[in-house]
C-alpha cells in the first residue's frame, strides 16, 4: 500500500480571490439567466390577494431599487449590474469589518504581552509572568 501524495496547500489570498471572482460571476452573469417570475414573497402576495397593498418605502428612489439599476432599460442587464454593485458593496463592508476586528485583536494581544514581562522559571521549565 502506498502513501497518498500530500495535497498542495492553497493560500488564503488565492482562495479569497477565487471566491470573490465566483461571487461576482454569479451576481453579474448567472443572474442574467435567473427566472423572470416574481420571488417567493411576491408570489405568495399575489396568491393571497394582498400584492396591491404594497406601499412605497424609503429606498424606492434609490439607484438600485427593486433588484434593478435605474437608467438601464434591459431588465436582465439591469439586474446583473445591481448584483455586481451589491456584491462589491458587501465585500467592502465585510472586508472593512474584518480589518477593523483584526487590528483591534492584534492591538489587544500586543498590549497584553507588553504589560507583563515573561521570564523563564528557576527550573528552566514553564514561563512565569511577573506579578502573577
C-alpha positions as CSV (number, residue, x, y, z in Angstrom):
1,X,0.0,0.0,0.0
2,X,1.4,3.4,-1.0
3,X,1.0,6.6,1.0
4,X,-1.1,9.2,-0.5
5,X,0.7,12.1,-2.0
6,X,0.5,15.3,0.1
7,X,-2.1,17.7,-1.2
8,X,-0.8,21.1,-2.2
9,X,-1.8,23.9,0.2
10,X,-3.9,26.7,-1.2
11,X,-3.0,30.1,0.0
12,X,-5.7,32.2,1.8
13,X,-5.2,35.0,-0.7
14,X,-5.8,32.7,-3.7
15,X,-8.8,31.2,-2.0
16,X,-10.3,34.7,-1.3
17,X,-9.6,35.8,-4.9
18,X,-11.3,32.8,-6.4
19,X,-14.2,33.1,-4.0
20,X,-14.7,36.8,-4.9
21,X,-14.5,36.0,-8.6
22,X,-17.1,33.3,-8.3
23,X,-19.4,35.6,-6.4
24,X,-19.0,38.3,-8.9
25,X,-19.6,35.9,-11.8
26,X,-22.8,34.6,-10.1
27,X,-24.1,38.1,-9.3
28,X,-23.3,39.6,-12.7
29,X,-23.6,36.8,-15.3
30,X,-25.7,34.0,-13.8
31,X,-28.3,36.4,-12.6
32,X,-28.8,37.4,-16.2
33,X,-30.4,33.9,-16.7
34,X,-32.4,34.0,-13.5
35,X,-36.1,33.4,-13.6
36,X,-38.2,36.4,-14.6
37,X,-41.0,35.1,-12.3
38,X,-41.5,37.0,-9.0
39,X,-39.7,35.9,-5.9
40,X,-41.4,33.8,-3.2
41,X,-42.8,36.8,-1.3
42,X,-44.3,38.4,-4.3
43,X,-45.8,35.1,-5.5
44,X,-47.5,34.5,-2.1
45,X,-48.7,38.1,-2.0
46,X,-50.4,37.6,-5.4
47,X,-51.8,34.2,-4.4
48,X,-53.2,35.5,-1.2
49,X,-54.6,38.7,-2.8
50,X,-52.6,41.4,-0.9
51,X,-50.0,42.2,-3.6
52,X,-51.8,45.5,-4.4
53,X,-51.5,46.7,-0.8
54,X,-47.7,47.3,-1.0
55,X,-46.8,50.9,-0.1
56,X,-43.7,52.9,-1.3
57,X,-40.7,52.7,1.1
58,X,-37.7,54.8,1.8
59,X,-35.4,53.2,-0.8
60,X,-37.9,53.3,-3.7
61,X,-36.0,56.2,-5.3
62,X,-32.5,54.6,-4.9
63,X,-30.5,53.8,-8.0
64,X,-30.8,50.0,-7.3
65,X,-34.4,49.7,-6.0
66,X,-36.3,46.6,-7.0
67,X,-33.2,44.4,-8.0
68,X,-32.6,46.8,-10.9
69,X,-30.4,49.6,-12.0
70,X,-32.0,52.9,-12.8
71,X,-31.1,54.1,-16.3
72,X,-30.6,50.6,-17.8
73,X,-33.7,49.6,-19.8
74,X,-32.8,45.9,-20.3
75,X,-34.2,44.2,-17.2
76,X,-31.7,41.3,-17.2
77,X,-28.6,43.6,-17.7
78,X,-30.0,46.0,-15.1
79,X,-30.3,43.1,-12.6
80,X,-26.8,41.9,-13.3
81,X,-25.3,45.4,-12.7
82,X,-27.3,45.7,-9.5
83,X,-26.0,42.3,-8.4
84,X,-22.4,43.3,-9.1
85,X,-22.7,46.5,-7.2
86,X,-24.4,44.8,-4.3
87,X,-21.7,42.1,-4.1
88,X,-19.0,44.7,-4.3
89,X,-20.6,46.7,-1.5
90,X,-20.9,43.5,0.7
91,X,-17.2,42.8,0.1
92,X,-16.2,46.3,1.0
93,X,-18.2,46.3,4.2
94,X,-17.2,42.8,5.2
95,X,-13.6,43.5,4.4
96,X,-13.6,46.7,6.4
97,X,-15.1,44.9,9.4
98,X,-12.6,42.1,9.1
99,X,-9.7,44.5,9.1
100,X,-11.1,46.6,12.0
101,X,-11.6,43.5,14.1
102,X,-8.3,42.0,13.2
103,X,-6.4,45.2,14.1
104,X,-8.2,45.5,17.4
105,X,-7.4,41.9,18.2
106,X,-3.7,42.4,17.3
107,X,-3.6,45.6,19.4
108,X,-5.2,43.8,22.4
109,X,-2.7,40.9,22.2
110,X,0.3,43.3,21.7
111,X,-0.8,45.2,24.8
112,X,-1.2,42.1,26.8
113,X,2.3,40.8,26.0
114,X,3.9,44.2,26.7
115,X,2.1,44.7,30.0
116,X,3.6,41.6,31.6
117,X,7.2,40.5,31.2
118,X,7.7,36.9,30.6
119,X,10.6,35.2,32.3
120,X,11.6,31.5,32.4
121,X,11.1,29.8,35.8
122,X,14.0,29.0,38.0
123,X,13.8,25.3,36.9
124,X,14.0,26.3,33.3
125,X,10.5,24.9,32.6
126,X,7.2,26.8,32.2
127,X,7.5,30.6,31.8
128,X,6.2,32.6,34.7
129,X,4.7,36.1,34.5
130,X,6.0,38.7,36.8
131,X,3.3,39.8,39.3
132,X,1.4,36.5,39.0
